[in-house]
Amino acid sequence: MAKEKETKETTEELAAADKIALFIAKYRVIILAVLAFTAAGVIGAAAFFTVRNELQKRAIVKLTALEKRLGDIGDPADETKTTEVQALAEEFNSLAGASFGYAAAKAYSLAAGIYAERKEWAKAEEAWKSSAEKGEAIYIAPISLYNAAAAAEEQGKLDAALDYFGRCLAFTGNNPAAPRARFNMGRIYETEGRTAEALEAYRALVENESPDSSWVKLAHSRIISLGG
């Protein structure tokens, strides 16, 4: 009886974990978009005061003004504001193209966020890719690569998504997107029936992250489900 109860509890736990995994998969873009903009808000101010180049300072001042306008608009997906939102996205792109470092990476990231909210995934992917290239040495890069992967997946481009996730994981600095990238690589491999590679991704997540991480717990659930 005790053994049957234990088996039932284990099954229920795995079922619950599977539901969580499906939730994460469904809302992956939203979850990381929140992370990206939150991280930018916290670290952005510090970045401003450490920049010595006058052109960079001016770019950040322009970026701050554009970001305020974006906040004033509200929902970028509001169809009544399409013209205004599209024009603002182009201003972000223009500023990014004429800037470098933090200002350029952040501007492309904000443009990508607009495109993602409007489900213009091809444009979002390209803008996040550009953000990663401009900010290759700072924290924005892995977050933008993760989001580019999510945008690629929304278009059904699974190989491209895997490539972006791999590049995200190759970032050597602080990388808050790493556990999400490993988990989603495993999830895509599962989708494609590539069980061995899925298990490898989940095991790498378990080995490289804290055992208390919710992502590690999700990875454990997938490993068990796959018979690994």
KOLNUZA-964419 format. One line per field, with one value per residue (C-alpha): x, y, z. Coordinates in steps of 0.25 Angstrom, whole numbers, plus 5000, padded with zeros to 4 digits. Each point is the difference from the previous one (the first is absolute). Layout:
BEGIN
xx	(X / ...) $
yy	(Y / ...) $
zz	(Z / ...) $
This chain:
BEGIN
xx	(5000 / 5011 / 5007 / 4988 / 4998 / 5014 / 4999 / 4987 / 5007 / 5012 / 4990 / 4992 / 5013 / 5005 / 4987 / 5000 / 5014 / 4996 / 4989 / 5010 / 5009 / 4989 / 4997 / 5014 / 5001 / 4987 / 5004 / 5015 / 5001 / 4992 / 5008 / 5013 / 4995 / 4997 / 5014 / 5007 / 4993 / 5001 / 5015 / 5002 / 4993 / 5009 / 5013 / 4998 / 5001 / 5014 / 5004 / 4997 / 5009 / 5012 / 5000 / 5010 / 4998 / 4992 / 4993 / 4995 / 4995 / 4992 / 4994 / 4996 / 4993 / 4992 / 4997 / 4994 / 4991 / 4995 / 4998 / 4991 / 4992 / 4999 / 4995 / 4990 / 4994 / 4996 / 4997 / 5008 / 4990 / 4989 / 4995 / 4996 / 5014 / 5007 / 5005 / 5006 / 5006 / 5006 / 5007 / 5005 / 5006 / 5007 / 5006 / 5006 / 5006 / 5005 / 5007 / 5005 / 5006 / 5007 / 5005 / 5009 / 5001 / 4989 / 4991 / 5000 / 4997 / 4989 / 4994 / 4999 / 4995 / 4988 / 4997 / 5000 / 4990 / 4991 / 5000 / 4998 / 4988 / 4994 / 5004 / 5009 / 5009 / 5010 / 5003 / 5001 / 5010 / 5008 / 5000 / 5004 / 5011 / 5005 / 4999 / 5009 / 5010 / 5001 / 5000 / 5009 / 5009 / 4988 / 4989 / 4990 / 5006 / 4995 / 4987 / 4998 / 5005 / 4990 / 4989 / 5005 / 4998 / 4986 / 4997 / 5006 / 4992 / 4987 / 5003 / 5002 / 5015 / 5005 / 5014 / 5002 / 4994 / 5010 / 5011 / 4996 / 4999 / 5014 / 5006 / 4993 / 5006 / 5014 / 4999 / 5011 / 4996 / 4988 / 4988 / 4987 / 4994 / 5008 / 4991 / 4988 / 5009 / 5004 / 4986 / 4994 / 5011 / 4995 / 4986 / 5002 / 5009 / 4988 / 4990 / 5009 / 5001 / 5015 / 4999 / 5015 / 5003 / 4989 / 5005 / 5014 / 4994 / 4992 / 5012 / 5009 / 4989 / 5001 / 5015 / 5002 / 4989 / 4996 / 4992 / 4990 / 4997 / 4986 / 5006 / 5009 / 4987 / 4993 / 5012 / 5000 / 4985 / 5003 / 5012 / 4991 / 4989 / 5010 / 5005 / 5013) $
yy	(5000 / 5010 / 4996 / 5003 / 5013 / 5004 / 4997 / 5008 / 5012 / 4999 / 4999 / 5012 / 5008 / 4997 / 5003 / 5014 / 5002 / 4997 / 5010 / 5011 / 4996 / 5002 / 5014 / 5004 / 4996 / 5007 / 5013 / 5000 / 5013 / 5008 / 4994 / 5004 / 5013 / 5004 / 4996 / 5007 / 5014 / 4998 / 4997 / 5012 / 5009 / 4996 / 5000 / 5011 / 5011 / 4995 / 4998 / 5015 / 5005 / 4991 / 5005 / 5010 / 5002 / 5012 / 4994 / 4989 / 5009 / 5008 / 4987 / 4995 / 5013 / 4998 / 4986 / 5004 / 5010 / 4989 / 4990 / 5010 / 5002 / 4985 / 5000 / 5011 / 4992 / 4988 / 4988 / 4999 / 4990 / 5010 / 5001 / 5014 / 5004 / 4992 / 5012 / 5007 / 4986 / 4997 / 5014 / 4998 / 4986 / 5007 / 5011 / 4989 / 4993 / 5013 / 5004 / 4986 / 5000 / 5013 / 4996 / 4989 / 4992 / 5001 / 5011 / 4992 / 4987 / 5005 / 5008 / 4987 / 4993 / 5010 / 4999 / 4985 / 5001 / 5008 / 4990 / 4989 / 5006 / 5002 / 4986 / 5004 / 4989 / 5001 / 5015 / 4997 / 4989 / 5009 / 5011 / 4991 / 4994 / 5014 / 5003 / 4988 / 5005 / 5014 / 4996 / 4987 / 5004 / 5003 / 4994 / 5003 / 4991 / 4986 / 5006 / 5005 / 4987 / 4992 / 5009 / 4999 / 4985 / 5001 / 5009 / 4990 / 4989 / 5007 / 5000 / 4985 / 5002 / 4989 / 4999 / 5015 / 5000 / 4989 / 5008 / 5013 / 4992 / 4994 / 5014 / 5005 / 4989 / 5003 / 5014 / 5000 / 5011 / 5000 / 4993 / 5000 / 4994 / 4987 / 4991 / 5004 / 4998 / 4986 / 4996 / 5005 / 4993 / 4987 / 5003 / 5002 / 4988 / 4992 / 5007 / 4995 / 4986 / 5001 / 4994 / 4998 / 5014 / 5005 / 4992 / 5006 / 5014 / 4997 / 4993 / 5012 / 5009 / 4991 / 5000 / 5015 / 5006 / 5000 / 4988 / 5010 / 5006 / 4998 / 4997 / 4989 / 4994 / 5001 / 4994 / 4988 / 4998 / 4999 / 4991 / 4990 / 5001 / 4997 / 4988 / 5006) $
zz	(5000 / 5004 / 4987 / 4992 / 5007 / 4997 / 4985 / 4999 / 5007 / 4990 / 4988 / 5005 / 5002 / 4986 / 4994 / 5007 / 4995 / 4986 / 5001 / 5005 / 4988 / 4990 / 5007 / 4998 / 4986 / 4997 / 5006 / 4998 / 4992 / 5011 / 5011 / 4994 / 4995 / 5014 / 5005 / 4989 / 5003 / 5015 / 4999 / 4991 / 5010 / 5011 / 4993 / 4990 / 5010 / 5004 / 4986 / 4997 / 5011 / 4996 / 4985 / 4997 / 4985 / 4998 / 4987 / 5009 / 5010 / 4990 / 4994 / 5014 / 5002 / 4987 / 5004 / 5013 / 4993 / 4990 / 5011 / 5007 / 4988 / 4999 / 5014 / 4997 / 4988 / 5009 / 4992 / 4988 / 4994 / 5001 / 4985 / 5002 / 5003 / 4988 / 4993 / 5013 / 5004 / 4987 / 4999 / 5014 / 4996 / 4989 / 5009 / 5009 / 4988 / 4994 / 5014 / 5001 / 4986 / 5003 / 5014 / 5007 / 5012 / 5011 / 4993 / 4987 / 5006 / 5009 / 4988 / 4991 / 5012 / 5002 / 4986 / 5000 / 5012 / 4992 / 4989 / 5009 / 5006 / 4987 / 4996 / 4989 / 5002 / 4989 / 5003 / 5015 / 4997 / 4991 / 5010 / 5012 / 4992 / 4997 / 5015 / 5003 / 4990 / 5005 / 5015 / 4998 / 5012 / 5010 / 5007 / 4989 / 4990 / 5006 / 5003 / 4986 / 4994 / 5008 / 4996 / 4985 / 5002 / 5005 / 4988 / 4991 / 5006 / 4999 / 4985 / 5000 / 4998 / 5010 / 4995 / 5001 / 5014 / 5004 / 4994 / 5008 / 5013 / 4998 / 4998 / 5012 / 5008 / 4994 / 5007 / 5011 / 5009 / 5009 / 4993 / 5006 / 4987 / 5001 / 5008 / 4991 / 4987 / 5005 / 5003 / 4987 / 4992 / 5007 / 4997 / 4985 / 4999 / 5007 / 4990 / 4988 / 5007 / 5003 / 5013 / 5002 / 4998 / 5008 / 5012 / 4998 / 5000 / 5013 / 5007 / 4996 / 5007 / 5013 / 5000 / 4998 / 5008 / 5015 / 5005 / 5006 / 4986 / 4995 / 4986 / 5006 / 5006 / 4986 / 4994 / 5010 / 4996 / 4986 / 5002 / 5007 / 4990 / 4989 / 5008 / 5002) $
